[in-house]
Amino acid sequence: MDADRGAGTVTSTEVTDVLVVGAGPTGLVLACDLARRGIAVRIVDRSPAPPRTSRAKGPNPRSLEILDDLGVAEAVLAAGSAPLPMLKYRDRAPVARADPWAGSAPSPDAAYDRAWLVAQWRLEEILRARLAGYGVRVELGREVVGLTQSPDAPTEAGAGAEAGAKAEDGPEADAEASRVVVTFAGDRRGEEAALRARYVVGCDGAHSSVRKLLGIGFEGTTREDQVMVCGDVELAEDALDRGLWHQWFDEDGAVMLCPIPGTRTGWWFQAGPERDGRGRPLAPTADGFRRLLAHHTGLPGQALTRAELLSTYRVNVRMADRFRAGRVFLAGDAAHVHAIAGGLGMNTGIQDAFNLGWKLGEVLAGRADPELLDTYEEERLPVAARTLDLTSERLRATLEAIRRPGGGLDSAITADTTGLGVGYRWSSLAADRTHLDAGTHPDASTHPDAHTHPDRTHPATVTHPATATHPTGVPHPDARTRPTTATHPTGAPLTADEGPQAGDRAPDAPCTDAATGAGTRLHRVFAGPRTTVLGFGPGSAAVLDEVAATYGGTGVRTCRVYAADEDRGENRAGEQSQEQGEEQSADRHEGGTGAEAGPPGCAVIDAEGHAAAAYGTGASARAQASAGGAASGARTGTIVVVRPDHHVGLRVPADDARSVREYLRRLHGTGHSAARPPEQSSERSPDRFPDMVDAVRNG
């Protein structure tokens, strides 16, 4: 399945659009997203072979939505299993059983209701195969040892235009200078290799070479004396029931064993470590695992027949001071590391990548102003800060729970850990009519959850744990703070009539393809590297027609959502079936060679009213018709602009074509007629993004 290649000498004349450093889940998701957009991307990893790490146990529901968009969710689901009920023991005897997911089920607005168990190395295999379908392979054994940016390149997010050569040198000189020279460690002949990239993204983990080369701080805490030992082990057949996640929590330590999906005898092993006579943790060994197994579970040590990928985990809670320096970005563990509780580390990185990929794609295609890239840190830094708080709090709750018989890892799982509630209401990309009219960020009067906007609230703090001893050998976090803003990235709950606000995750909904009658979902409509403009109600037709004429085939797609009892009349020009759209889209499951070039629009029927309920359009239409009678009824409707990462960018009445026009211009330029040459324009869009980075950092 793997098609990776090793290191080779690369001359300094080689140029790529984006170099991704690090081939874990974060880097692979980013590379896949860029490759399907037709962006020239390379991905390198310093490991000589694909690692077989297994600490991350799988994607959460929000990450599954992302993997579905990339066309690999079915493979991931097939390779893994649903999360298992937990059986908890005390003094070797079972004392409680818990299934945190027993009360959950898929809903119309969310097809995935729970995380999925799959080995990280297996997830990476699936993503590498997907990437290879675009002709891109991981370059192994490539260690980055140097990064050099043009002296004129911006070194802070929000530093203005893509820098490089002076304007009078012309666009070609500007494009040439505005690149990052990346130097790799010498090859077998001792020769150094280098390449030039327009952008570099460090996805190379907590010990990121990219972050260190940039000199970006990584504040937080690590307790060297508080540890957990981990590994992949094999147990004798029938040693334990593979339909359960077994957890022994005793006064003097703990052992946790979870079956590894896709294996017959494989298990994830986690435990408090053995200690020497002075109380210092010992390094993990196979024999040590056997002793821990026998001591806590009562199983004979010989039942553990093999142990590999042994490692020591220390609760490490850190975040980079910034996520961007000029043309270099940080994502995943390179930007933030979290307590293990809640399983959000890998998932937050995947979601970083999905946020950044479409923005790089639009800028490199010449459609969006480079200032769009400022919104990556603006949006993701507060999310990372909040995730540090959440995982530390969940760890604290779990450690308290396991002190009592019957407590277990189910204490780490809450609705917050699904990732479905994460949004960006504070973002400069979260537009409403007031925002667009004023050309500024909305103020408190236009946003009901004003506390989520870092430019108009008091500074908050990110909690970093100072650990204390716990009998299990796992650190017990205590509150300790450092000054930085930590605005909560999730908005207040919405009723069905209100619908999502700008910045929120765009809900899913089951629908029927208007052309074929086949079942589909809104997230299938969104799938692929494009912005989607949804039109609800008869008044939306004119706006959808204008958008299709302006942007069709250039990264924007329209979708008319008909109510079940709505008269469709003749099929509208530009409306095609979702099936036709997927056949024409190069980004879907077969892999492609270029950017999406699907049809300008499709149409779906909201047969059961789920889409109207999710987007709050049913109540809006009734209110408009009631207020204006028959005359206004012909103009009723709502337009919802959904970003490529499934977040609502704009939600306005259908008669507000101007707001739709202005918002799309900010994301995608002015359409077919005036697209900027890629990477060569210093001309600004009329709507400049406010510089939110200082507000995010300093409150």
Sequence and secondary structure as in RCSB ss.txt:
>XXXX:A:sequence
MDADRGAGTVTSTEVTDVLVVGAGPTGLVLACDLARRGIAVRIVDRSPAPPRTSRAKGPNPRSLEILDDLGVAEA
VLAAGSAPLPMLKYRDRAPVARADPWAGSAPSPDAAYDRAWLVAQWRLEEILRARLAGYGVRVELGREVVGLTQS
PDAPTEAGAGAEAGAKAEDGPEADAEASRVVVTFAGDRRGEEAALRARYVVGCDGAHSSVRKLLGIGFEGTTRED
QVMVCGDVELAEDALDRGLWHQWFDEDGAVMLCPIPGTRTGWWFQAGPERDGRGRPLAPTADGFRRLLAHHTGLP
GQALTRAELLSTYRVNVRMADRFRAGRVFLAGDAAHVHAIAGGLGMNTGIQDAFNLGWKLGEVLAGRADPELLDT
YEEERLPVAARTLDLTSERLRATLEAIRRPGGGLDSAITADTTGLGVGYRWSSLAADRTHLDAGTHPDASTHPDA
HTHPDRTHPATVTHPATATHPTGVPHPDARTRPTTATHPTGAPLTADEGPQAGDRAPDAPCTDAATGAGTRLHRV
FAGPRTTVLGFGPGSAAVLDEVAATYGGTGVRTCRVYAADEDRGENRAGEQSQEQGEEQSADRHEGGTGAEAGPP
GCAVIDAEGHAAAAYGTGASARAQASAGGAASGARTGTIVVVRPDHHVGLRVPADDARSVREYLRRLHGTGHSAA
RPPEQSSERSPDRFPDMVDAVRNG
>XXXX:A:secstr
    B      TT EEEEEEE  SHHHHHHHHHHHTTT  EEEEESSSS      S    HHHHHHHHHTT HHH
HHHHSB    EEEEETTEEEEEE TTTT   BTTBS  S  B  HHHHHHHHHHHHHTTT   EET  EEEEEE 
TTS  STT  S  SS GGG HHHHHHHS EEEEE   TTS  EEEEEEEEEE   TT HHHHHHT  EEEEEEEE
EEEEEEEEEE TTSS TTSEEEEEETTEEEEEEE TT SSEEEEEE   B TTS B    HHHHHHHHHHHH   
GGGEEEEEEEEEEEEEEEEES SEETTEEE GGGTEE  STTS HHHHHHHHHHHHHHHHHHHHTTSS GGGGHH
HHHHHHHHHHHHHHHHHHHHHHHHHHTTSTT  GGGG  GGGGSTT   TTSTTS  HHHHHHTS   GGG S G
GG GGGS   EEE  EEE  TTSS EEE  EEES     S     TTT   TTSB    EEEETTT  EEEHHHH
H SSSEEEEEESGGGHHHHHHHHHHHBTTTEEEEEEEETT    S  TTEE HHHHHHH TTSTT  SS     S
EEEEEETTSHHHHHHTHHHHHHHHHHHHHHHHHTT  EEEEE TTSBEEEEEETT HHHHHHHHHHHHTT GGG 
  TTT     SS     HHHHHH 
